[in-house]
């Protein structure tokens, strides 16, 4: 099951959610897509909406699911509505590379640090 969220509104159809987002004047990143593939994920989602917290383990009803099983999607994927560009890159090149994404300007030191960390991380 897939549903879409804008602010506090839920929509079964993406076109309706996009129209509402544009009406509110929000950026495309404001559209949240929620995919629920199992009963456990649905239960965890509804418990999260109702405010049932994992910390209250003593008060949690038996069988309640508080966290969905991981689907392999890392939170950083959601953050990819922007592109990090070092501040020494000319604006016209940054805009061309970014396309429809937002530009997040970073310093040369931050750029060098991110290059160094990606070179030492496994799988690079």
C-alpha positions, -999 to 999 in steps of 0.1 A, spaced: 0 0 0 13 35 -9 -1 67 6 12 103 3 15 129 30 17 167 28 18 186 61 -10 169 81 -30 157 50 -30 121 37 -38 112 1 -43 79 -17 -34 95 -51 0 112 -58 -16 137 -82 -39 149 -54 -10 152 -30 10 171 -55 -18 195 -62 -22 202 -25 15 207 -21 15 233 -49 -15 250 -34 4 254 -2 34 267 -20 57 239 -7 88 225 -24 86 189 -39 106 176 -9 75 183 13 58 153 -3 63 122 18 56 88 3 48 60 27 50 24 15 35 -3 38 41 -38 27 32 -59 57 8 -60 87 38 -54 110 47 -22 91 11 -10 92 9 -16 130 42 2 136 31 31 115 -2 35 132 14 31 167 39 59 157 10 81 146 -8 75 179 23 83 199 29 48 213 66 50 223 91 22 226 103 38 259 70 29 275 76 -8 272 58 -15 305 25 0 291 28 -14 256 1 -40 249 13 -76 241 19 -81 204 21 -44 196 47 -36 169 65 -3 177 92 -3 149 88 -17 114 113 -42 100 140 -24 80 134 -24 42 169 -16 33 162 21 26 186 43 45 175 77 59 202 94 38 181 86 6 154 110 18 181 137 23 191 135 -14 168 163 -25 199 185 -26 234 184 -40 265 195 -20 286 219 -40 319 234 -29 319 271 -27 347 274 -53 325 260 -81 310 287 -104 272 291 -100 264 282 -136 282 249 -133 266 241 -99 231 248 -113 238 226 -144 249 197 -122 221 201 -96 193 201 -121 160 202 -102 178 195 -68 185 223 -43 221 234 -40 238 232 -5 270 252 -6 298 238 15 333 251 22 364 237 6 374 221 40 341 203 42 344 191 6 379 178 13 367 161 45 339 144 26 363 132 -1 386 118 26 358 100 44 344 85 12 379 73 2 384 55 35 349 40 38 343 4 28 326 -2 -5 340 29 -21 
